[in-house]
Amino acid sequence: MPANSDPATARRSARDAWEVFLVFLRLGLTSFGGPVAHLGYFRDEFVTRRQWLDDRNYADLVALCQFLPGPASSQTGMAIGLARAGYAGAFAAWLGFTLPSAAAMILFALGMASWGDFVSPGFLHGLKIAAVAVVAQAVWGMGSRLCTDSLRIGLAIGAACLTLLWPGSAGQMAAMAVAASLGMLWFKPTDIQAPSAGHLSLPIGRTAGLAWLLLFAALLIGLPIAAQATGNTLLAIFDAFYRAGSLVFGGGHVLLPLLQAEVVPKGWVSDATFLAGYGAVQAVPGPLFTFAGFLGASIDTGINRVISGIWSLAAIFIPSFLLVCGALPFWNQFRQNRRMRAAMDGVNAGVVGLLLAALYQPVWTSAIMAPADFGLGLLAFGALMYFRVPPWLVVAASGLAGWLLAALL
């Protein structure tokens, strides 16, 4: 009997994983609008239409993934896939949701590397101006949601100043550590929203969860040591993207300062290419983390650029998988710890400051060079904030406007 049931179980698991992949592939092709919109699409698909889970369990998954570092929407998708079809389902959910935008961004990088001289500098400058508007919108939205009093505003300003005075990843990590420490000291339990009731039930135990968390920590500590000891460029790239994926709190836009500090000072990618890619990623559906595919394919590693892009994508998403699988078994207990929630409240305010610093350097200083640039940036910001124009349309229009301004002025 067991011999017959094992193949049947395997076939059913494979069928479930394939179903997960197809559903998330469709979402990856159509989910414009950023992480908040993605979570809305997921609820409509998996709670309302397919009823794979109920509202309470879905809310618990979203709460966990917003608490963890990494891309909340992608991590929520991984958790849904894990619940539906085990580890294969988690991988299928990530692959389906990520594949369309990752392919588009890697192709864009290949085009810039092969035919960059034929792309109008004005068009690329327009993409950089679009990035100013997108980051300004993110700062405004995150600030109004996460910095709701003078203490949190002060934390955000302090984190921005520290990041600007101490450029690079070390300054950013220090700002986050200070924000977490001050959050634990300043924010009382009554300041923290009480966790929702309910219990997450997913096919993973505490022993496996602990193993995934230990692997996450071992890679975070061991990769920079191995990269420095060997001097291997591919290992150094993997380490840079893995650390970025491990330390991003607050959404995909916070990738901007973390990745810029890793790839631009080392000469892997120029500032102009970095910001052009960041502007372009706003125009594709799916997760913003696929920006890593663009950067990886833009780095001259001596190997095929597509493989380099996939390598960087894997590095930046692996922490998300490890953290979701590791934290799920402990989440119901961990979310009751008020001190940890206070620390995360401090971190959330700190990431607003991190993004505010990035808005100035490198985004503003690299894009706003003349009054016409400032005017175009204002138009793009107004279109995003007040007229609710889709980001992909704002990016395309900004690129075209940049080309026209370069031709006319």
C-alpha positions in Angstrom: 0.0 0.0 0.0 2.7 2.6 0.9 4.6 1.7 -2.3 1.5 2.6 -4.3 0.7 5.7 -2.3 4.1 7.3 -2.6 4.0 7.7 -6.4 0.4 8.9 -6.2 1.4 11.5 -3.5 4.3 12.6 -5.6 2.1 13.0 -8.7 -0.4 15.0 -6.7 2.3 17.2 -5.3 3.8 17.8 -8.8 0.3 18.6 -10.1 -0.3 21.1 -7.2 3.1 22.7 -7.8 2.4 23.1 -11.5 -1.0 24.7 -10.7 0.7 27.1 -8.3 3.2 28.0 -11.0 0.6 28.7 -13.6 -1.5 30.9 -11.3 1.5 32.9 -10.2 2.8 33.2 -13.8 -0.5 34.9 -14.7 -0.1 37.2 -11.7 3.5 37.9 -12.6 2.3 39.0 -16.1 -0.5 41.3 -14.9 0.4 42.5 -11.3 1.4 46.2 -11.8 1.4 48.7 -9.0 3.9 47.6 -6.4 3.8 45.4 -3.3 0.6 46.8 -1.8 -1.3 46.2 -5.1 0.3 42.7 -5.4 -1.1 41.8 -2.0 -4.5 42.9 -3.1 -4.3 40.7 -6.3 -3.2 37.8 -4.1 -6.2 38.1 -1.8 -8.6 38.3 -4.7 -7.1 35.2 -6.3 -6.4 32.9 -3.3 -9.0 34.0 -0.7 -11.9 35.1 -2.8 -11.7 33.1 -6.0 -9.8 29.9 -5.2 -10.4 29.8 -1.4 -7.0 28.2 -0.8 -7.0 30.0 2.6 -9.3 32.2 4.6 -9.0 35.9 5.4 -7.6 35.3 8.9 -4.8 33.0 7.7 -4.0 35.3 4.8 -3.7 38.3 7.1 -1.3 36.3 9.3 0.9 35.5 6.3 1.0 39.1 5.2 1.8 40.2 8.8 4.7 37.8 8.9 6.1 38.8 5.5 5.9 42.5 6.4 7.7 41.8 9.6 10.6 40.0 7.9 13.2 41.7 5.8 12.7 41.1 2.1 10.0 41.6 -0.6 6.7 41.2 1.3 4.6 40.3 -1.8 7.1 37.7 -3.1 7.4 36.2 0.4 3.6 36.0 0.8 3.5 34.2 -2.5 6.2 31.7 -1.3 4.2 31.1 1.9 1.0 30.4 -0.1 2.9 28.1 -2.4 4.4 26.3 0.6 1.0 25.8 2.1 -0.4 24.5 -1.1 2.3 22.2 -2.4 5.2 22.1 0.1 8.7 23.3 -0.9 8.1 22.7 -4.6 5.0 25.0 -4.3 7.1 27.7 -2.7 9.6 27.6 -5.5 6.9 27.4 -8.2 5.2 30.5 -6.7 8.4 32.5 -6.7 9.4 31.3 -10.2 6.0 32.1 -11.8 5.6 35.6 -10.1 9.3 36.6 -10.8 9.9 35.2 -14.3 8.1 37.8 -16.5 9.7 40.9 -15.0 13.1 39.2 -14.5 13.2 38.2 -18.2 12.2 41.8 -19.2 14.9 43.4 -17.0 17.7 41.0 -18.1 16.7 41.7 -21.8 16.9 45.4 -21.1 20.3 45.0 -19.6 21.5 43.0 -22.7 20.1 45.7 -24.9 22.0 48.5 -23.0 25.2 46.5 -23.0 25.0 45.7 -26.8 23.4 48.8 -28.2 23.8 51.4 -25.4 25.5 53.8 -27.8 22.4 53.8 -30.0 20.0 54.6 -27.1 19.4 58.3 -26.8 21.1 59.8 -23.8 18.1 62.0 -23.4 15.8 58.9 -23.1 18.0 57.4 -20.5 18.1 60.7 -18.6 14.3 60.8 -18.7 14.3 57.3 -17.0 16.5 58.8 -14.3 14.1 61.7 -13.8 11.3 59.1 -13.5 13.2 57.4 -10.7 13.2 60.7 -8.8 9.4 60.8 -9.0 9.0 57.2 -8.0 11.4 57.4 -5.0 9.8 60.7 -3.9 6.4 59.0 -4.0 7.7 56.1 -2.0 9.2 58.4 0.7 5.9 60.3 0.9 3.8 57.2 1.2 6.1 55.3 3.6 6.6 58.4 5.7 2.9 59.1 6.2 2.3 55.5 7.1 5.3 54.7 9.3 6.4 58.1 10.8 3.2 59.2 12.6 4.7 61.2 15.5 7.7 63.3 16.4 9.8 60.4 17.7 9.4 58.4 14.5 10.0 61.5 12.3 13.2 62.2 14.4 14.4 58.6 13.8 13.8 58.9 10.1 15.7 62.2 9.9 18.6 60.9 12.1 18.9 57.8 9.9 19.0 59.9 6.8 21.7 62.1 8.2 23.8 59.2 9.4 23.5 57.5 6.0 24.6 60.6 4.2 27.5 61.3 6.5 28.6 57.7 6.5 28.1 56.5 2.8 28.1 52.8 2.0 26.5 49.7 3.4 28.3 50.1 6.8 26.5 53.4 7.4 23.2 52.0 6.4 23.5 49.0 8.7 24.6 51.3 11.6 21.5 53.5 11.0 19.2 50.4 11.1 20.9 49.1 14.3 20.5 52.5 16.0 16.9 52.8 14.9 16.1 49.3 16.3 17.8 50.1 19.6 16.0 53.5 20.0 12.7 51.8 19.0 13.0 49.4 21.9 13.9 52.3 24.3 11.3 54.8 23.2 8.2 53.0 22.0 6.0 51.6 24.7 3.8 48.5 24.3 0.8 50.8 23.9 2.5 52.4 20.9 2.5 49.0 19.1 -0.6 47.7 17.3 -1.7 44.5 18.9 -1.2 41.4 16.8 -4.3 39.8 15.3 -5.7 36.6 16.7 -5.5 33.3 14.8 -3.0 30.6 14.1 -0.9 29.8 11.1 -1.0 26.1 10.1 1.6 25.2 7.4 3.5 22.0 6.6 6.8 22.8 8.3 8.0 22.0 11.8 10.2 23.9 14.3 13.3 21.7 13.7 13.2 22.4 10.0 12.5 26.0 10.6 15.5 26.3 12.9 17.7 24.6 10.3 16.6 27.2 7.6 17.3 30.1 10.0 20.7 28.7 10.8 21.5 28.4 7.1 20.4 32.0 6.6 22.7 33.2 9.3 25.6 31.0 8.2 25.4 32.4 4.6 25.1 36.0 5.9 28.2 35.6 8.0 30.2 33.2 5.8 29.7 34.7 2.3 31.7 38.0 2.9 34.5 36.0 4.6 34.6 33.5 1.7 34.4 36.3 -0.9 37.3 38.2 0.7 39.4 35.1 1.2 39.1 33.9 -2.4 38.9 37.2 -4.3 36.3 35.5 -6.6 34.2 38.1 -8.4 31.1 35.9 -8.8 31.2 35.0 -5.1 31.6 38.7 -4.2 28.5 39.5 -6.4 26.5 36.7 -4.7 27.5 38.1 -1.3 26.5 41.7 -2.2 23.1 40.7 -3.5 22.5 38.2 -0.7 23.2 40.8 2.0 20.9 43.3 0.2 18.1 40.8 0.2 18.7 40.0 3.8 18.6 43.6 5.1 15.8 45.2 3.1 13.0 46.4 5.4 10.1 48.4 4.1 9.6 47.2 0.5 11.5 47.0 -2.8 12.2 50.7 -3.0 14.7 50.4 -0.1 16.8 48.2 -2.4 17.9 51.4 -4.1 20.3 52.7 -1.4 21.5 49.2 -0.4 22.3 48.0 -3.9 23.7 51.4 -5.0 26.2 51.2 -2.1 27.3 47.7 -3.2 27.6 47.9 -7.0 28.4 51.5 -7.9 31.4 52.3 -5.7 33.0 49.0 -6.7 32.7 50.0 -10.4 30.5 47.1 -11.3 27.8 49.4 -12.7 27.8 53.1 -13.5 25.5 55.5 -11.7 23.8 56.3 -15.0 23.1 52.6 -15.8 22.0 52.0 -12.3 19.3 54.7 -12.3 18.2 53.9 -15.8 17.5 50.3 -14.8 15.8 51.5 -11.6 13.5 53.7 -13.7 12.8 50.8 -16.1 11.9 48.3 -13.4 8.9 50.6 -12.5 7.4 49.9 -15.9 7.2 46.1 -15.6 4.8 44.0 -13.5 5.9 41.8 -10.6 8.4 42.4 -7.8 10.9 45.3 -7.8 13.6 42.8 -6.7 14.0 41.8 -10.3 16.1 44.9 -10.6 18.8 42.6 -9.3 18.6 40.7 -12.6 19.2 43.9 -14.6 22.2 44.7 -12.4 23.7 41.2 -12.6 23.3 41.2 -16.4 24.9 44.7 -16.6 28.1 43.6 -14.7 30.9 42.4 -16.8 31.8 39.1 -15.0 33.4 37.4 -17.9 30.6 34.9 -18.2 27.3 35.0 -20.1 25.3 38.0 -19.0 22.1 36.0 -18.8 23.7 33.6 -16.4 25.1 36.5 -14.4 21.6 38.0 -14.1 20.1 34.7 -12.9 23.0 34.4 -10.4 22.2 37.8 -8.9 18.5 37.1 -8.9 19.0 33.9 -7.0 21.3 35.6 -4.5 18.8 38.3 -3.7 15.8 36.0 -3.3 17.4 33.1 -1.4 17.2 35.0 1.9 13.4 35.5 1.4 12.9 31.7 1.0 15.1 30.9 4.0 13.4 33.4 6.3 9.9 32.5 5.3 10.5 28.8 5.9 12.5 29.5 9.0 10.1 32.0 10.7 6.7 30.4 10.0 6.9 27.8 12.8 7.8 30.4 15.3 5.7 33.3 14.1 2.7 32.9 16.5 5.0 33.1 19.5 7.4 35.7 18.2 4.8 38.2 17.2 3.6 38.4 20.8 7.0 39.8 21.9 6.3 43.5 22.4 10.0 44.5 22.6 10.7 43.0 19.2 7.7 44.7 17.7 9.0 48.0 19.2 12.4 47.4 17.6 10.7 46.8 14.3 8.7 50.0 14.6 12.1 51.8 15.0 13.5 50.0 12.0 10.4 51.0 9.9 11.0 54.6 10.7 14.7 54.2 10.0 14.1 52.8 6.5 12.1 55.9 5.7 15.3 57.9 6.5 17.3 55.5 4.4 15.1 56.1 1.4 15.0 59.8 2.0 18.9 59.9 1.9 18.8 57.9 -1.4 16.3 60.4 -2.8 19.0 63.0 -2.5 22.1 60.9 -3.2 22.3 59.3 -5.8 18.8 59.8 -7.3 18.4 63.6 -7.2 22.0 64.6 -7.7 22.3 62.3 -10.8 19.1 63.3 -12.5 18.2 66.9 -11.8 20.7 69.0 -13.6 18.6 71.9 -15.0 15.3 73.7 -14.5 13.7 71.6 -17.2 14.7 68.4 -15.4 13.1 69.7 -12.2 9.9 70.6 -14.1 9.7 67.1 -15.7 10.3 65.5 -12.3 7.4 67.6 -10.8 5.1 66.5 -13.6 6.0 62.9 -13.1 5.6 63.2 -9.3 2.2 64.8 -9.8 1.1 62.2 -12.3 1.9 59.4 -9.8 0.7 61.1 -6.6 -2.4 63.0 -7.6 -3.6 61.7 -10.9 -2.9 58.0 -10.2 -1.2 57.4 -13.6 0.3 53.9 -13.7 4.0 53.9 -13.0 4.8 52.1 -16.3 3.1 54.9 -18.3 4.9 57.6 -16.2 8.3 55.9 -16.9 7.6 55.6 -20.6 6.4 59.3 -20.9 9.4 60.5 -18.9 11.8 58.7 -21.2 10.1 60.2 -24.3 10.1 63.7 -22.7 13.8 63.3 -21.9 14.5 62.5 -25.5 12.5 65.5 -26.7 14.2 67.9 -24.2 17.6 66.7 -25.3 16.7 67.3 -29.0 15.2 70.7 -28.4 17.6 72.3 -25.8 
